[in-house]
Amino acid sequence: MIPLAREDHANAKFLTVAEVAAVLRVSNMTVYRLITAGQLPAVRVGKSYRLREDDVDKYLGDRYTEAG
């Protein structure tokens, strides 16, 4: 899990693991694996995780390839 600076949270929109899984079209367990592998930064809130929407967008953008 990658720690985030306090100022990064000020205007961020946070998503649940289930919301991220729906966006990525993967299972919740895959999102948990990405978090523990350090590929997706997350914030622990109680027993659950929250992920910044910007971090999810960056993750998708970094893996985008054009066909052709």
Secondary structure, 3 states (H helix, E strand, C coil): CCCCCHHHHCCCCEEEHHHHHHHHCCCHHHHHHHHHCCCCCCEEECCEEEEEHHHHHHHHHHCCCCCC
